Every structure is written in C-alpha cells, then in structure tokens.
Amino acid sequence: MKTLLIDLGNTALKWALLGDELSPRTVVHRGRSGFKEELYAEWLALRPDRVLGCTVAAPDLAFSITKFFNENGIPWNWVRSQATFEGDGLTLRNAYDNPMQLGADRWCAALGAIDVAPGESLLVVQMGTATTADAILCEGRDRYVFLGGRIAPGPALVKQCLEAGIPSLQGALGQWRAFPTNTRDAITTGILDLQASLVRTAREELLRRAGTGGVKVVLAGGAAGFIEPRLRELVPEGVMRRHNLVLLGLAAQARHGRLREA
C-alpha cells in the first residue's frame, strides 16, 4: 500500500511517501487558501492508496487539500489526538484532561520522538512560532504516557512582542553572554535564557517523575538551531535534534496500527 504523509502547518506544508519521511518535500504557503496545480499533479502521479495527514492550519487550507483527494477518489485521514494509541509494539496513553484538545501536531510529534528514541522518557521540544515542551514518560519498553506539556511564545514572537512594546529595542540579534554589555546581546541573552529555562524546568519535573531512568530532550522546529548551543550548555547530556517529528509520528502510526480518523 502506497501511503502519502502530509504535515500541514501554519506557514508550510511538508509531505513524503511512507518510507521517505526523513526526506520530505516542503511547500511554503504562509496561510494562503490553496496550492498550485503542480503540487496536486505531482500527488496524482504518485497514485497513493491513502493519505495520512496532520493539520494545524486554517480550515479552508485543509479543505482545499481534502477537496482534491475527494475529487480523485483517494481516501484521506487527518489524524487527531486520542485517549490512547495502541499499535503493534507501541502504546501511548494521553493524560490530557480532554485528550481531544491536545493539538494533533504535538500528538504526532510525541509518537515520532518515541520512534527515534524508543525505551526512554522524553521531553519533546518543538520551537517555532510557539515553543512547546511535552513530557513523555516511559513505563516500559513499549508503553508510554503523554503526561502533559508547556506552551510559550517562541523566540521570534518574544522578540516581536518586545519590539512592539518598546520600539527603541528594535534591531538585529546579538550573541548570548553571561554579562551582556550591549543591547543586542542583552536581548538575545534574555530570549535564549527564557527558552532554555522553560526546557530545563520541564526536564527537571520529568526527571523527578521518571526516577532513575533519565530523560532525553528531543529538539525540533525551525528555531531549534537558535537555542541548541545554549541548551547543550545547560543540559550537556541527553539532547538530540531531529527534524520532521510530525511526519515521523504519522509514519509510526501507519506502521504500528490503528488510527483515529478526523
């Protein structure tokens, strides 16, 4: 069975066939309501048997894609979070008060992180417009719990808010310094320390819950490169960077078994 995987984000779409999820194609849409016919033609030429997708984009953008698949008789499924994912060799329980409220991208990223670092408790950190830090407790080799997570403004949004409130602070970023002696470095250091402190606090809380098992930080997202050097200074052991966690999570669900349809 040929499966097309789609990660439809707020500003870009990533897609790949199952088996090629480590090398996806990317289309930047920046919230536009549709895509060029060339993309649809390329998908049609692939002749997928089914489509598994994750969307956090505007509904009209997702509708433009599902309309195309409906018109061409291609079964599709926007994956959603669920109370428990049970598949072959993998169980992930969702401890959210309302499991359906958890964003599909965070759920898929959790499954993707488990797939790349099995058998460990994980802090899954995605850095984009928002920064999310989600705690995954390993209860056994194949059993995990999504304990919950933190959401905060991402680095760029923090900088935008600072500049909007204090116009005199507009300007390029500098470098992290222990004792910044110019405004650019002071802003950069403040933003980095805000992000890194959120991650470190979340990791420490998960460590207390996990006990002696340890915790690995899985770092992803467009702004991951900005924080990674500082984060490795604060957490010298157990930080790994991985791209395309949502697509990896979709692939894991396709391989491991049962899916919940949107």
VENSUL-V71210 format. One record per residue. RES is the residue in one small letter. NEAR is the number of other C-alpha atoms within 8 Angstrom. Layout:
# VENSUL-V71210
RES,NEAR / RES,NEAR
This chain:
# VENSUL-V71210
m,5 / k,9 / t,11 / l,13 / l,15 / i,13 / d,12 / l,13 / g,9 / n,9 / t,9 / a,11 / l,12 / k,12 / w,13 / a,12 / l,10 / l,10 / g,6 / d,8 / e,14 / l,8 / s,6 / p,9 / r,7 / t,8 / v,7 / v,7 / h,9 / r,7 / g,9 / r,7 / s,7 / g,7 / f,9 / k,6 / e,6 / e,6 / l,8 / y,10 / a,8 / e,8 / w,9 / l,8 / a,6 / l,6 / r,7 / p,12 / d,10 / r,11 / v,13 / l,14 / g,13 / c,15 / t,11 / v,10 / a,11 / a,8 / p,6 / d,7 / l,12 / a,11 / f,8 / s,11 / i,9 / t,9 / k,8 / f,9 / f,11 / n,9 / e,7 / n,6 / g,6 / i,11 / p,9 / w,10 / n,9 / w,10 / v,13 / r,12 / s,13 / q,9 / a,9 / t,8 / f,11 / e,9 / g,10 / d,6 / g,6 / l,10 / t,11 / l,12 / r,10 / n,11 / a,10 / y,10 / d,4 / n,6 / p,11 / m,9 / q,7 / l,10 / g,10 / a,12 / d,10 / r,10 / w,12 / c,16 / a,14 / a,14 / l,14 / g,16 / a,15 / i,11 / d,10 / v,6 / a,7 / p,9 / g,9 / e,13 / s,13 / l,14 / l,15 / v,16 / v,13 / q,12 / m,15 / g,12 / t,9 / a,12 / t,15 / t,12 / a,14 / d,14 / a,15 / i,14 / l,14 / c,14 / e,8 / g,7 / r,8 / d,11 / r,10 / y,12 / v,12 / f,14 / l,11 / g,9 / g,9 / r,9 / i,8 / a,7 / p,9 / g,13 / p,15 / a,8 / l,10 / v,10 / k,10 / q,8 / c,8 / l,10 / e,11 / a,7 / g,6 / i,8 / p,8 / s,5 / l,8 / q,7 / g,5 / a,5 / l,8 / g,9 / q,8 / w,11 / r,8 / a,5 / f,4 / p,10 / t,6 / n,6 / t,8 / r,11 / d,14 / a,13 / i,11 / t,12 / t,13 / g,8 / i,11 / l,13 / d,8 / l,8 / q,12 / a,12 / s,8 / l,9 / v,10 / r,10 / t,8 / a,13 / r,12 / e,8 / e,8 / l,12 / l,12 / r,7 / r,7 / a,12 / g,7 / t,5 / g,8 / g,9 / v,13 / k,11 / v,12 / v,13 / l,14 / a,15 / g,10 / g,7 / a,11 / a,13 / g,7 / f,7 / i,11 / e,9 / p,8 / r,10 / l,10 / r,10 / e,7 / l,8 / v,9 / p,8 / e,5 / g,8 / v,11 / m,8 / r,8 / r,8 / h,7 / n,10 / l,13 / v,13 / l,16 / l,16 / g,16 / l,16 / a,13 / a,11 / q,12 / a,10 / r,6 / h,10 / g,9 / r,9 / l,8 / r,8 / e,7 / a,6
